[in-house]
Amino acid sequence: MKKTVETLCADIHLRLRRERISLGIILGAMVIIVVMAVANILPAGGSDFVTSFVAGFLIGLLAFAAGFTVKQIRKLRGALADDAALRALLATENDELEAYLAREVARTFVHLIPPLSAVIVVITALVGREAMLSAVGTLLFLCTALLVVRFVYKRRLMGPETE
């Protein structure tokens, strides 16, 4: 199936919009964490040292995610502005080896979720009840997100003609 330049640009516009929304969410989360840390209401528990460590750690993770998202936004904007950059982006995204690797990594990760979950729950149970419940809650959230994403893509691939 060949796509026209217009449809490719429309796809990139949609991706660019999603990346911008993602960046807004990440920056909003950073602001919330900073406000909670400054107001000393961050639910990290313990001393000021623990609260500042947790806040710094979370802000560092979010800063990395924001930097990666900004990099993606710049790449997509460059692809829209220049035909050579658009061709280079399409070539890298349609590389068969990369697609194969992505499929195999995803498949392996999905198969590793149950045993890794068991290990995580056992280890966090040794730490304490709250740690175990946090791990279980996180695992449930991630598995639910995985199922939702799978459902959305399955619905998109089925298309209106098969419904």
Summary of the structure (lengths in Angstrom):
residues: 163
radius of gyration: 20.5
end to end distance: 21.2
largest distance: 59.5
contacts: 373
relative contact order: 0.06
helix: 88%
strand: 0%
